Amino acid sequence: MITAERLAELTNYTAGALTEALADSGYMDETFLTARFLGITNGGQFCYQVQFEDEDQGLMFSKVFLTYNPTHGTVIAEY
């Protein structure tokens, strides 16, 4: 079960928190400027739209997906 407190946390990640979560998942060179929670996918992932600076193309948008494992209390982030 996902508690109300954990749900509030998972739906309110900041750009910095998503950057850190991706680093913990092995994506070391990402830094996000903004983050906006979009919703929960059909597969139960928490979806965020993020904005970042690309050296060649300027400001870009992408999506980050958080997968929560309630058994272990862990979060995995991925593109």
C-alpha positions in Angstrom: 0.0 0.0 0.0 1.1 3.5 -0.7 0.3 5.7 2.3 -1.1 9.2 1.9 2.1 10.7 3.1 4.2 8.7 0.6 1.8 9.6 -2.2 2.1 13.3 -1.4 5.9 12.9 -1.5 6.0 11.0 -4.8 3.7 13.6 -6.5 5.7 16.6 -5.3 9.3 16.0 -6.4 11.3 19.1 -7.3 13.7 19.5 -10.2 16.6 19.0 -7.7 15.0 15.9 -6.2 14.4 14.3 -9.7 18.0 15.2 -10.6 19.2 13.4 -7.5 16.9 10.4 -8.0 18.2 9.9 -11.6 21.8 10.2 -10.3 21.0 7.4 -7.7 19.7 5.3 -10.7 22.9 5.8 -12.7 22.2 8.9 -14.8 25.0 11.1 -13.6 25.0 14.0 -16.1 21.5 15.4 -15.8 20.4 18.6 -14.2 16.8 19.8 -14.4 15.6 23.4 -14.3 11.9 22.7 -13.7 9.7 19.7 -12.9 6.0 19.3 -13.1 4.0 16.2 -12.0 1.8 15.0 -14.9 0.1 11.9 -13.4 0.4 8.2 -12.8 0.8 5.9 -15.8 -1.3 2.8 -16.3 1.7 0.8 -15.1 1.8 2.7 -11.8 4.8 5.0 -12.6 4.8 8.6 -11.4 5.4 10.8 -14.5 7.0 14.2 -14.5 7.8 16.7 -17.3 11.2 18.2 -16.8 13.1 21.0 -18.5 16.8 21.1 -19.0 19.5 23.0 -20.9 21.0 21.2 -23.9 24.3 22.6 -25.1 23.4 22.4 -28.8 19.6 22.8 -28.8 18.9 25.2 -25.8 16.0 24.5 -23.5 14.5 21.1 -23.9 11.7 19.1 -22.3 11.6 15.4 -21.4 9.7 13.0 -19.1 11.0 11.3 -16.0 9.3 8.2 -14.6 9.5 7.2 -10.9 8.8 3.6 -9.9 8.0 3.1 -6.3 8.6 -0.3 -4.6 6.4 -0.3 -1.5 8.0 -3.5 -0.2 11.5 -2.0 0.0 10.4 1.7 0.2 12.7 2.5 -2.7 12.2 4.8 -5.8 13.9 4.2 -9.1 14.0 7.0 -11.7 14.4 6.6 -15.4 13.7 8.4 -18.7 
